[in-house]
Amino acid sequence: MNSVSSVELKRPIWQTIAVFTLGFWLSASLFLDWVIMPSLYVSGMMTQSNFATAGYVLFWNFNRIELLSAGLVLTSVLAVCNSQSNWRRSAIIASVLLLAVALVDTYLLTPQMSAIGLNLNLFQTTAETPAGMNILHGSYWILETVKLLVGGTLLGWCWRR
């Protein structure tokens, strides 16, 4: 009678959790970036005075989901690395990088973009994009690209194992 260790039984579960979490997280990011935000832009909502508040609420919720996803991916990768000796150590670095991106988005970029975008002059009729907003948008898109590339690579590693 062969005895199967509990580590061997848990290994596929953690890999499955990582695959589903990465799949959900990356697809939700793509949906937000390529469907929701362009729809808001085309509908003219971005020129409204209360868009910064609405954007903050939207991204506040999404950033919390990203933090949970990043934590779950990191936990899954650490569990798999603990149970498999042939698992890539670079997967840990990729998971930590994904967590760092989520932290920067949540605690640096989203609050700064919302603060810059707030219209504090009630008598101003034209909505202009503040000068610093373009730099923050560029930073956001760089972090999104890093997240999608690193997350996609990690998803490929988890899928193949």
N, C-alpha and C positions, 0 to 999 in steps of 0.2 A: 504494500500500500504506500503510495507516494504522498507525502505530506506537502502541501502547498503553503508557503509562508504568506502571512497577511500582507506583506509588502508587495508580493506579486499580484495579489488580488486588488490592491488599491491603485497600482500603477496605471491601468487603463482608465480608471475613473478620473484621475487628476488630468490626464491628457485630454480626455473628453471634455472636462470642464474648461480647460484652457482653450480648446478649439471652439467650443460654443461661445465662450465669453469673448474671445477675439473676433469671431465672426459677427456677433451681435454689436460689439463696440465699433468695429471698423465700418460696418454697414450703416449704423446709426450716424456715425460721423459723416459719411458720404451723403446720406440723406439730408442731414442738416445743412451741409455745405453746398450741395448741388441742387437741392429741391426747395427747402424751406427758406433759406436766406435769399436766393434769387427771386422766389415768389414774393417775398416781402419787398424786395427792391423794385420789382416790376409793378407791384400794386401801388407804389408810392408811399408806403408806410415809413420808409427810411427818412422821408422829408418831414414827417410829423414831429411836433415838438416833444411828444411823449415816447418816441421810439427808443431812446436810451433806457428808459425804465422798463419798457416791454422787452427789449433785448437783454437787459440784465436778468430779468425773471426767467426768460427762456434759457440763457446760458448758465444761470445759477443752478437750475435744475439739471441741465445736461452735464455740467461739470461735476456734480455730485455723482451722477451715474458713471461718469468717466473715472472718478476716483475709486468707486467700488469695483469697477471692471479692472482697473490697473492693479488694485490690491489682490483681487481674485486671481488674475493672471500671474502675478508675482508669487503668490502662495502656491499655485498649481505647479509652476516651474520649479520652485524650491522643493516641493514634495517629490516631483519626478526626478530631479537631480539627486535627491537623497536616496531614492530607491533604485536608480539606474546609474551604473558606473560609466556607461558609454554615452550618456546624455551630454550634449554640448554645454560647456561652462559659459559660452558666450550667450546662451539663452538667458542666463541670470542677468548679464549685463544689459541685454535687450529689454528684459522685463523692468529692470530698474530705470532704464531710460524712458520707457513708456510711463512709468509712475512719475518721473520727473516732469515730463511733458504735461501730464494731467495736473500736477501741482502748480506749474507755472501758469497754465491756462486758468486754473481756478482762483489762485491767490494773487496773481500779478496782472495778467492781461485783461481778464473780464472786469475787475474793479476799475482798472485804469481807463479802459474804453468807455465804460459807463460814466465815469466821472467826467471825462473830457466831453462826452456827448450830451451831458445834461444842459438844458437851456435854462439858465438862471435869470435871463432877462425876459420878462413877460411881455415887454413892449416891442421886442425885436420881431419883425414879421418874416424876414428871410432866414432860412435855415442853411447855414454854411457848414461845410465840413471843417472842423478844427485842424490846424496844421499838424499837430502831433498824432492825429488819428491815422494818417497814412503809414506812419512808422509802426504803430501798433498793429494795423492790419497786415503789414508786411511780416511782422514778427509772428502773428497768428498763422499766416499761410505757410511760413517756414516750419513752424512747429507741427502744423497739420500734415505737411509733407513728410517730416521726420516720423510722425506717428504712423502714417499709412505705410511707409516703407519698412520701418522696423516691425510694426505689427504684422504686416503681410509676410515678412521673412520669418518671424516667430510662428505665425500660423502655418506656414509651409513646413517648418521643422516639426511642429506638433502633429501635423497631419501625416507626414511620412513615417513617423516613428510608430 
